[in-house]
Amino acid sequence: MKVEKLLKPEAKQGKQIARKRERVAAYCRVSTDKEDQKSSFEIQVNAYTKKINANPNWILAGIYTDEGITGTTAKNRTGFRRMIIDCEAGKIDYIITKSISRFARNTLECLACIRHLQSLGVQFLFEKENIDTSTAFSEMLLTVLAAFAQEESRSISENVKWGIRKRYQEGIDRWAAIYGYAQTEIGNYQVVPKEAEVVRRIFQAYEHGRSIAEIAGALTQEQVESPGGQTQWGTSTIHAILCNEKYVGDIMLQKRYTVDHISHREIKNDCTTIPAYYIQDHHAPLVSRKTYERVQKIREMNCQGGKSEQWNNRNIQYPFAELLHCPFCGKSLHQRHMPVQRNAGCGWLCEGEGACGQFFIRSAILEHAVLRAYAGLTTEEVEQFAYGKDFAVIQNAWTLIDMKQSHPAFDRVDYYWLDETVSYISFGKHCRKKAGRSAEWPDDRTVTVHWKCGLQTTVFSGVEKEKDMPYRVLKLYGDYLERKIKEKENDHGNYLHSG
């Protein structure tokens, strides 16, 4: 039998095999930026730097840090993601961190990351739990302890949410930076004059009929600094300012809430799961309540959501809102696009539940008529109502007088001055005359503006051509609808046949 003599590795050929020095990195994280956490963060960084440099078999590959960031997800941790990239680039052999909870509080994400890096030859040391992933049984321990870390995170999250919601219930808000205000030392809202003027300008421009895109364009052109510190204004920024109740001095608590502590996904609070709290006159307003409420009304009127099943057009009620009434049934008119004539544009028509559907007037014609009614109005006529006994009538009369003195005439119809001065607008029936039956079929083509002070102004509507008569447009539209229905039925039949 031949026996081979084995030599110790260091004795082979009289040579010593040198141990390879490992490239070691450390990962440090704290989830808040409070003073005590900052101190812990600095201690971690200094301790790991000294520890790695003191070991002759280790080479410092880097200290990767994330300060004031939660550990339930890796997507927002820039230091963590940079460490992973360096591992994938082959720059790190070993990672030291204080505990599993410092590394990650999401069990699945934690294990997936560790397994991924182990496949690249990178091992971990979790000091608090004394787990080295290069040893046996580490996988089982990691799974159990990572689950505990995740549950701890859930518990902390629930405690934090409970505290926040309790404060909301007591009317205590959480400060969030907002354009136009700064926070005082005791947490109150302090007006920033320069920014406040920009906010007031935005509200006034929108109230006076300027679109969000026009307002954003004007501010950008004038190089006005935006909330983000840039001179480029986006429409979303203008929209956010216009619908923010803080500018009228109110505050809504718990507008949104976090679904879970893992994804941190926020959703709008519809008050079906948790309540919201509205506090009026919480702080100094930047705009008046009347202006704010009028702006919300204009936003609602300009809403393009939903299509009428009957008319298949956008429901935009600006600028007349509910001021217009059908001369036949008295129902409110609604503005629709009428694709039945060349250059027909939009029109106001009688539609909806209980409506007769017999009246239509083009928007451009109506607006010209209302502008003529306002321009022909004299302050002497209004003054007759300015010295009565009814306080509301007197107030409305002086409002109209002040409006006439500052604006003798308008070049466009905007909701703000209609809302200030007009009660409602009525129409003649605009019926077609028939031979020998003129008394029964009066051709009343008028528009009457009923001012809030009690005065009425009647003018010719401007409907002169046969093609603009209500019955004519509605007949064309009815034919159009029938064609569309038939086309839809034919398309459906062809689809079934081809199938």
Steps between C-alpha positions, in 0.01 A plus 500: 500500500630840406451775756530859387648737747297815549667824595343800672427780251756731658760228479457427131816577311603707801266788399241693712162570333393857585136556597309728262390826658123556479343824380259590778225761493267623772138613469355751747145637513271691734134557417458851643704818508450570872803598708528169688481308172764725343731419791439125452565539128837671553603240759421218253706659222803569721491157665487307173775710344733423794398133517568427133828694492619318816467154345814409296299255289246764395512784252245782542279489192278785617249620757152520346245712683134606492389760750136568592357236261273206580626146450177343375596554138829539316382723214552826691828403669773640277788374717356148507449492123854632442635217719309240296639643175856479638440138607380415150812669364719265709634770737376346830550156661344550843241736652465587868187661641367558851185286473248350260259785578766753390548309176129456414161463670338330202551124536468410131716788384763426765534129412487563125779755525719277718454201268577714197825630651598154628474374143764763419724376784411776748434397863347692794562547871206620712663599827201524734365157399855356461413351161769440239344387171812300411419253782244217513141559613520873418215476247250374758603755762484781247148406394371495857677815615414695185135414559533634855658819362210543259246452778687751713479747212125437470453557872699825491303614194167431672610690810611799292174499300296480818684803640454702182131417472444581866656843448284552191193411704597771747550750217881502515648516149836390364697775330568453130683761293257710297563784256394833652561401862793433730499321835564699816705367792183385677361334186253764383442616139678825414418680173787551255399832333671452164365147451158601634467761223567233238233275656244785496588577140442135401158492668394834351610405149312171512197666656497748211489229236867428426583134447754308708728472195482876440587576863795259498625647173482858629691422821764307307544783252544750784758271668305485827656248739284190544451292818781274381740793470489494120363758255308237304138469613304183419124471475500242780658756735232760419227239544640394840499862620145568381350199680698534826270601787797634701493820292158591642628439853350153542672165532398144419659238722558147372441566127703190420615194690762226461366159400774292666847531651669298225403679180437840668239558227274795575141530379244778514278476806135458399402477871367145463793345690621780726352846565632834379476821702433849363592806707380846393695820572805305612749767391523831311349469148662623180173529303143580603250222555279638222790486251602151610147361474447667164822347369383155611170560319685599181718191526186289529340672199811446290512131590519282189418178679231276360309502175130541465346179367253702296726769357839328524684825581698660779302657782655845542264746669728806503414788516121492555472196732134464607393854400328396175148353488297347218206726393279193451556280809713717728780244536864611507684516168827312450786590269596247234705487183268474197672323204211554259596820318822645374647731768196437722715483815333453837146565601273496804215254482219351705584143598505260789241337719158663464623742231293567189796522261335777293744788541851573376705819465859533380752606765652781293158653427397481866822659627468793258142555619599502868789739431257736322261480794776594742641777280153655457440505874524846664582582860190722509282193441673310777488790749121465515561180698784638712291697749223261600432316824619151402863473609582216257357698206693812602824303535456333160418834339818664628700196394368543146562877509861446613544240225369743234722781623815283490396314182261702278509206256657154481662338197421148622258322731668368815344321790631737767293803391197288413516350849520849654216659308264254320219300658402304187451536122180417312413471130223558257375177344658573160214330315462505122215715373220326309275668249176622656604381849742769616312557828515130588860464389677817620850545365655621828875505444609672820736447790411650838764549769352503851743699715530418870379846598162431335557684171437321168666573165354350181694499173474333160661156526683530170341188347433633148581221258277201446792264564533637857136446597468242780265265314736502200815408695318236708354341183849479347637352819221246522583386144867485598423277799293263287788464254745430782268236650461327163876508442556345842242227432657426160849483651373263769328281241812488282709401805264213587492388136879505468529310832 
